Amino acid sequence: SDYVYKGMELLSPGYIMFRLSYNMEYADVDFFDNIYLLDANEKKYYPVYDELFKINAGSIFVSGKGDAARVFFEE
């Protein structure tokens, strides 16, 4: 399937967030993006389902490591 790569952001060492849009009609609207958190150390990625997180314009960071890691965002 087609997608639009919308960028990535380094959250903290070892964690990267990236955005993809799979709907070409809404590619310019962040709400419809698919967001993934990549854990470079564990070589795993996790989809982000939280709708507020998708439209947040504040800072985002990761605290902790492995299974204890948590993603925080400030509006």
Secondary structure, 3 states (H helix, E strand, C coil): CCCEEEEEEEEECCEEEEEEECCHHHCCCHHHCEEEEEECCCCEEEEECCHHHHHCCCCEEEECCHHHCEEEECC
